[in-house]
Amino acid sequence: MLGGLIVGLLVGWFISMFGVNDLLIQGFSELTGIIISNAGFYTIFAIMGAVGGALNNCKK
């Protein structure tokens, strides 16, 4: 689970180098009406990574 969290943060950091984070933040805002910051962006990726890591551990 911790490994998934770290991977999620690294993926978020990598795609933010290309400006994709601004695109995803704006898309999230338009779909949900909730405005998030870069911290929220990284939190979402960390949670997705942690859930993915936990599901991966459950399969084993």
DADAMO-V800095 format. One record per residue. N is the residue number from 0. RES is the residue in one small letter. PHI is phi in radians with two decimals (* if undefined). PSI is psi in whole degrees, 0 to 359 (999 if undefined). OMEGA is omega in radians with two decimals (999 if undefined). Layout:
# DADAMO-V800095
n res phi psi omega
N RES PHI PSI OMEGA
N RES PHI PSI OMEGA
This chain:
# DADAMO-V800095
n res phi psi omega
0 m * 317 3.12
1 l -1.15 323 3.09
2 g -1.10 320 3.11
3 g -1.14 322 3.11
4 l -1.09 316 3.14
5 i -1.16 319 3.10
6 v -1.10 319 3.10
7 g -1.07 317 3.10
8 l -1.14 319 3.12
9 l -1.14 321 3.09
10 v -1.12 316 3.10
11 g -1.06 318 3.12
12 w -1.14 318 -3.11
13 f -1.12 314 -3.11
14 i -1.30 338 3.09
15 s -1.26 339 3.09
16 m -1.15 337 -3.12
17 f -1.80 5 3.10
18 g 1.45 9 -3.11
19 v -1.21 335 -3.14
20 n -1.07 321 3.10
21 d -1.10 321 3.11
22 l -1.12 314 -3.13
23 l -1.20 322 3.10
24 i -1.11 316 3.13
25 q -1.15 319 3.11
26 g -1.12 319 3.09
27 f -1.09 320 3.13
28 s -1.14 318 -3.13
29 e -1.23 325 -3.12
30 l -1.33 321 -3.02
31 t -1.88 340 -3.06
32 g 1.41 4 3.13
33 i -1.76 127 3.14
34 i -1.61 126 3.11
35 i -2.05 160 3.10
36 s -1.78 186 3.06
37 n -1.10 326 3.10
38 a -1.10 319 3.07
39 g -1.13 323 3.10
40 f -1.05 311 3.14
41 y -1.18 326 3.11
42 t -1.13 318 3.11
43 i -1.09 317 3.13
44 f -1.17 323 3.11
45 a -1.13 317 3.13
46 i -1.14 317 3.11
47 m -1.08 320 3.11
48 g -1.15 319 3.13
49 a -1.14 318 3.11
50 v -1.15 318 3.10
51 g -1.10 319 3.09
52 g -1.14 321 3.12
53 a -1.17 319 3.10
54 l -1.15 322 3.11
55 n -1.13 321 3.11
56 n -1.21 328 3.13
57 c -1.21 328 -3.13
58 k -1.20 331 -3.10
59 k -1.39 999 999
